[in-house]
């Protein structure tokens, strides 16, 4: 990571998502200095996924980011969110499985993504089981509260007969 590239990457990160014009300018400069920088490619993928809702283009940037640095712990959670938004559930499942093996990754966050996947597939029981496992890897109050809120939401979505089984 060169100093110039870092300067532009951090400028882009600071502007995202509130000042997209400056964010994109800084990202383009960062990628001009280092076209294969996985953090810059990931942020570009986030712009396309989270703001522009152009999931196919976002997937290309996320793919490039992973090819550039397969061990980058920042990429998987955003890539998984993109895949879920695009309803690419099989790809998301594979990426979750891979991401959980990356040393240093936030397992609670990845397991939360897995619960989103199961919830979207209307597999509420397994989604709750995954959230329970995610709590084991939770080390902040914020994350614990987020997981508990998700748990309540999923329980509210469950058909009545499943809710009764859980409470008994």
N, C-alpha and C positions, 0 to 999 in steps of 0.2 A: 504494500500500500504506500504509494508515494505521498509526500507531503501535500503537493498541489491537488492530487486526486482527493485526498482526505478532506482538504479544505472545502472543495466543491460538494463532496458527498455530505458533509455535515451541514453545509448551507442548505442543501436540498432537503435533508432530514428535518431541519429546523422549520422549513417552510411548509412541509407536508402536514396535513392536507389543506391548510388554510390559505396559502398563497401559491396556487399551482403554477402560475406563470413563472415565478422566480424558482420554484422547485424544479420545473422542467428545464429551465436554463442551466441551473447548477448541475442537474443530473446529466445533461448532455455534455457539459464540460468535463465532468468526472469520467464519463464513459469515453470521451475523446482521449483523455490521458491514459486510461486503463480500461479498454473495452471488455475485458473479461473479469472485472471486479464483481464478485458475487453479491456484495452488499448493495452496490449501485444497481445491479441488474434486478435484485430483489425489490428494491424501492420502486424501480420502474414498473415491475410487475404489480406492485401494490397500487400504483397510480391507475394502471389499466383495469385492475380488478375492482378496487374499492371505490374509485371515483367515476371512471368512465364506463364501468360495467362491460368492458370488452374482454371477456374471459379467455377467448382463444389467443389473443395477443398477449395477455397476461401470462398464460401458460407457457408461451414461448420464452418470455423473459425469465420465469421461474425455472424452466428447464435449463436454460443457459447458466443461470446462477448455480444450480446444483452441479452441472457439468464442470463448471469452473472451480467449485470448491464443494465437494460432496459432503464434507463435514461441517459446513456452515450451519450453526444452530439457529440462525435467524430466519432462514428460508422456509423450512417445513411448515410451520404454523400458518403462514400467510398463503403458501401454496395450497395447503389442505383446505383453507377457507375458500379459496378461489375454486377449487375442484368441487366443493360442496355447493357453492352458489351456481355452478354450471351443471350440476347434477351428474357429475362424473364420479359416481360412487365407487366403482371398481378401482379406478386410479387412486382415489382418496384412501381407500382401504389399504392398498399396497404401500402408499407413502406413509401412512400412519405406522404400519408394521415396521418399515425401514427407520422412520424417525425415532421410534422408541429404542432403537439400538445405538443411536448416536450419543457418544459420551458427552456429558455436560448439558444435554438438552433439558428443557423444563418438561418433565414427564407429566406433571399435572395439566399443563396446557395442552399437550398432545392428547392425553386421555380425554380431556374436555372436548377436543375436536372429534375424537372417536364417539363420544356420547352424542354429539350433534349428528354425526353420520347415522348412528342407530336410531336416533329420534326421527330423522328425515325418512328413514325406512320403516317408521312406525313400529320399531322394536323397543318398546318402552321399558320392559323388564331388564333386558340386557344393558340398555342405556343407563339405568339406575345402578346396575352392578358396576359399570365402568366408572361412574361418578364416585362410587364408594371407594374404588381402587385409587382414583385420582386424589382423594383426600389424604391417602397415605404419603403422597409426594408433594403435599401442599405445605409451604413453609412461610406463608404470609397470611395475615388476617383477611386481606382483600381477596385473595384467591379462594380461601375457605368460604367466605361469604358468597362469592360468585358461584361456586360449586353448590352450595346449599340452596341458593336461589334457583339454579338450573334444576336441582333435584325436585323442588316444589313445583316448578313449571311442568316437568315431565309427569309427576304424579297427578297433576290436574288434567293432563291430557289422556291419562290411562282410562280405558273402559271401566265402568263401574265394578264388574266382577273381579278385575285384576286389582283394583284399589282395596277391595274387601280382603283379598288374599294377603296383601302386603300388611294390612293392619292387624290381622289375626296372629 
